[in-house]
Structures are given as C-alpha cells and as structure tokens.
Amino acid sequence: MLDLHPQYIKDANGEKSLVVLSAKEFKTIIEELEDLEDVKLYDEAKIEDSGERILFSDYLKNRKQNNV
C-alpha cells in the first residue's frame, strides 16, 4: 500500500479542491499507474493472442515486400 500524506487546499466554499503531494509521493503514484497500465496491456494482448507465430526473418521479409 502506498504511504501518502496529502495536503488539501480548499476553495472559497471550504470544499477540498486541490491536493498537494510531495514529489516523491507523486512519482510513486505515477510509477504504480504505469505498472497497472502494463498489466492491462499484457492482459489485452493475451486475450487477442491467436497462438500463431512467425519467424522474425519471415516478418522482415514480408515487411520489406509490403513497403516496395
């Protein structure tokens, strides 16, 4: 679990409208979000995977032929 110490800035009505975090805490949150995005993309790719594989050399050959 993240150990955060947010500070809040209130608007004219006394409602919390902004959050202040230390740079370290902000960086930690961004890293966690990036990790979650990676997991999401992996899961999506796994679902879409048909199991079909080609050799890298064949991929390069096909790519070269298609770019001509």
RAWO-V229273 format. One line per field, one symbol per residue. ss: DSSP state (2 for helix, 1 for strand, 0 for the rest). phi: phi as a letter, one per 40 degrees, with the letter a starting at -180 (. if undefined). burial: 1 if it has 16 or more other C-alpha atoms within 10 Angstrom, else 0. A space follows every 50 residues. Layout:
ss: ???
phi: ???
burial: ???
//
This chain:
ss: 00000011110000011111002222222222222222222222222200 000002222222222200
phi: .cbbbcbbbccccgccbbbbbcdccccccccccccccccccccccccccc gcbbccccdccccccccc
burial: 00000000000000000000000010000000000000000000000000 000000000000000000
//
